[in-house]
C-alpha cells in the first residue's frame, strides 16, 4: 500500500507532460508560420515570373512590376 501512496504522490511525470504540451504548441506555431511564409514566397515568385516573362514582348508591364 505504501508503494501506491508514493506512486500517487509522485509528480515527476507531470513536468514531462507539461513540456510535451509546450513543445506541441510551439511546434504548431512554427508549422503555421512556415505555411504562411511558403504561401507568401510562392506569391512573390509568381509575380516575379509574370514580370520577367513580359520583358521584351512590347506590351506594357503589369502595374505591380
C-alpha positions, 0 to 999 in steps of 0.5 A: 500500500505504501508503494501506491501512496508514493506512486500517487504522490509522485509528480515527476511525470507531470513536468514531462507532460507539461513540456510535451504540451509546450513543445506541441504548441510551439511546434504548431506555431512554427508549422503555421508560420512556415505555411504562411511564409511558403504561401507568401514566397510562392506569391512573390515568385509568381509575380516575379515570373509574370514580370520577367516573362513580359520583358521584351514582348512590347506590351506594357508591364503589369502595374505591380512590376 
